[in-house]
Amino acid sequence: MTRHKSELKQIFILMPIKPLIFDLDDTLYPEIMFVEGGFRAVARYLSNSLDLSEHEIYSMMLSTLWREGRGGVFDKLLRAQGKYSQKSVQQCVRIYRNHKPNLKLYDAAVVQLASFKKEELFLVTDGNKIVQASKVESLGLNQIMAKVFITHRFGIANAKPSIHCFQIIKKICGCSWSDMTYVGDNPKKDFVNLKPLGVHTVRVKTGYFTDHTVPFKYDADVTIDNLSFLNSALKHV
């Protein structure tokens, strides 16, 4: 018996979406782009009060970053110049967080995102609400993704490895956990609570956590060097 068009449409609407969910930083774009832009903004600001050029200040911050990591970069710079105060550090942090970034997706990310339907694509990212929102805007991800989830908008307790935002996506899509795939770069938190639920997980080895190792039960089902290999990886999850 031939089904009426309205019945077919209703069946199509009720079919679950199988969401492909991405992390943001160092998964879809290199996070160092944001860091460098923030450092430049801070360097411009500090060049008015320090006896150093903007270039010198920027170079000093980058040197500290590569040598010691991101924490305390502004503190160390201001202490070295005899200009430290809690207020001055807080102002540097504000400038860093509120600068307008100019970011670009990895070339492979552009290709991969274009190969899926918008309603299939979701983003789940941790971090400061203002910072992450500015990154999303700069990258144009609101136009690419069905929905963007900045976990801190739901409270820090709902940041990864919390599955809170993934539960919302599951409800939106009307799917099961095994219909979902998450692509991220940080094995310390990205896959910890999703893998036991049956969510398919793909780790992309780009960025800070490239060489980080974790026990098998916490790592992704499949690991790839970059997003160029995503379609191949999806056939094995």
C-alpha positions in Angstrom: 0.0 0.0 0.0 1.4 3.4 -1.0 1.9 5.8 1.9 0.5 9.3 1.6 3.2 12.1 1.4 2.2 13.5 4.8 2.7 10.1 6.4 6.2 9.8 4.8 7.1 13.3 6.0 6.0 12.4 9.5 8.1 9.2 9.5 11.1 11.2 8.2 10.7 13.7 11.0 10.5 11.0 13.6 13.7 9.3 12.4 16.5 10.0 14.9 19.4 12.2 13.9 22.8 10.6 14.4 24.8 13.6 15.7 28.5 14.2 15.0 29.7 16.3 17.9 33.0 18.2 18.0 35.2 19.7 20.6 36.5 23.2 19.7 40.1 24.1 20.8 42.8 22.2 19.0 40.1 20.0 17.4 38.6 22.4 14.8 41.2 25.1 14.9 44.7 25.6 16.5 44.1 27.3 19.9 47.5 29.0 19.8 45.9 31.4 17.3 43.6 32.7 20.1 46.4 32.8 22.6 48.7 34.7 20.3 46.0 37.2 19.5 45.3 37.7 23.2 49.0 38.2 23.9 49.2 40.9 21.2 46.3 42.7 22.7 47.9 42.7 26.1 51.2 43.7 24.7 49.7 46.8 23.1 48.1 47.7 26.4 51.2 47.2 28.5 53.5 49.0 26.0 52.0 52.3 27.3 53.1 51.6 30.9 56.3 49.5 30.5 59.6 50.6 29.2 59.4 47.9 26.5 58.1 47.8 23.0 55.0 45.9 22.1 57.1 43.4 20.2 59.4 42.8 23.2 56.5 42.3 25.6 54.8 39.9 23.2 58.0 37.9 22.7 58.5 37.7 26.5 55.0 36.3 27.0 55.4 33.7 24.2 58.8 32.7 25.7 57.2 32.1 29.1 54.3 30.2 27.5 56.6 27.7 25.7 58.9 27.4 28.7 56.4 27.2 31.6 52.9 26.9 30.2 50.0 29.4 30.1 49.4 29.8 33.8 50.9 33.0 35.3 52.3 34.5 32.1 51.0 38.0 33.0 52.1 37.7 36.6 55.6 36.7 35.7 56.0 39.5 33.1 54.7 42.2 35.5 56.8 41.0 38.4 59.9 41.0 36.2 59.2 44.6 35.3 58.4 45.7 38.8 54.9 46.5 37.9 53.0 43.7 39.5 49.6 44.2 41.3 46.6 42.0 41.4 44.6 44.8 39.7 47.1 45.0 36.8 47.0 41.2 36.3 43.2 41.2 36.3 43.2 44.0 33.7 45.6 41.9 31.5 43.2 38.9 31.9 40.2 41.1 30.9 42.0 42.3 27.8 43.1 38.8 26.9 39.6 37.4 27.2 37.8 40.2 25.5 40.0 40.8 22.5 38.4 40.2 19.2 40.0 37.1 17.7 40.7 36.4 14.0 40.6 32.7 13.8 40.6 30.1 11.0 39.5 26.5 11.0 42.0 23.8 10.1 41.8 23.2 6.4 40.7 19.6 7.1 38.0 20.9 9.4 36.5 23.1 6.6 36.4 20.1 4.3 34.9 17.7 6.8 32.3 20.0 8.2 31.1 20.7 4.7 30.5 17.0 4.0 27.8 16.7 6.7 24.3 18.1 7.0 24.0 21.0 9.4 21.4 19.2 11.5 24.0 16.5 12.2 26.7 18.8 13.6 27.0 19.9 17.2 29.7 21.6 19.2 30.5 21.0 22.9 33.3 23.2 24.3 34.6 24.1 27.8 36.0 27.4 28.9 35.1 31.0 29.8 31.7 31.9 28.3 32.9 35.2 26.8 36.1 33.7 25.3 34.5 30.6 23.8 31.6 32.6 22.4 34.1 35.0 20.7 35.9 32.0 19.2 32.7 30.5 17.9 31.7 33.8 16.3 35.1 34.3 14.7 35.0 30.8 13.2 31.4 31.2 12.0 30.4 28.0 13.7 26.9 29.2 14.6 26.2 29.1 10.9 27.7 25.6 10.4 26.4 23.8 13.5 22.9 22.8 14.4 23.7 23.9 18.0 26.7 25.2 19.9 27.0 24.2 23.6 29.4 26.2 25.8 29.4 24.1 28.9 30.1 26.9 31.4 26.8 28.5 30.4 25.3 25.5 32.3 27.6 25.9 35.3 31.2 24.8 35.7 30.0 21.5 37.2 28.6 20.7 33.8 31.9 21.1 32.0 33.5 17.9 30.5 33.8 15.1 31.5 30.2 15.8 32.6 27.7 14.4 30.0 25.1 17.2 30.7 25.3 18.8 27.3 25.5 15.5 25.5 22.3 14.5 27.3 20.6 17.6 25.8 21.9 16.7 22.3 20.6 13.1 22.7 17.2 14.5 23.6 17.2 17.0 20.6 18.1 14.3 18.2 15.9 11.6 19.6 18.7 9.1 19.4 20.5 6.5 21.5 24.0 6.9 22.9 25.3 4.5 20.3 24.0 6.8 17.6 26.3 9.6 18.8 30.0 10.3 17.8 32.3 12.7 19.6 35.5 14.1 18.2 38.0 15.7 20.6 41.6 16.1 21.3 41.9 15.8 25.1 41.9 12.3 26.5 42.0 13.5 30.0 38.3 14.5 29.8 36.7 14.3 26.4 35.9 10.6 26.3 36.0 9.5 30.0 32.2 9.4 30.6 31.0 9.0 27.0 32.9 5.9 26.1 31.2 3.7 28.8 27.8 4.8 27.5 28.5 3.5 24.0 29.1 6.9 22.4 31.5 6.5 19.5 34.7 8.4 20.2 37.4 9.8 17.9 40.6 11.4 19.2 42.4 13.8 16.9 46.1 14.2 17.8 46.4 18.0 17.2 47.5 20.5 19.7 48.6 20.4 23.3 47.6 16.8 24.1 49.2 15.2 21.0 51.6 13.1 23.1 49.4 12.7 26.2 48.7 9.1 27.1 45.9 7.7 29.3 44.6 4.2 30.2 42.8 2.5 27.4 39.4 2.8 29.1 39.6 6.6 29.0 41.0 7.0 25.5 38.9 7.2 22.3 37.8 4.2 20.3 39.8 5.5 17.3 42.8 7.9 17.1 43.7 9.9 14.0 46.5 12.3 13.3 44.3 15.0 12.0 40.7 15.6 10.7 41.7 14.6 7.1 41.3 11.0 8.3 37.9 11.5 10.0 35.7 9.9 7.3 37.9 6.8 7.4 37.8 6.7 11.2 34.0 7.0 11.3 33.8 3.7 9.4 35.5 2.0 12.3 33.4 3.3 15.2 
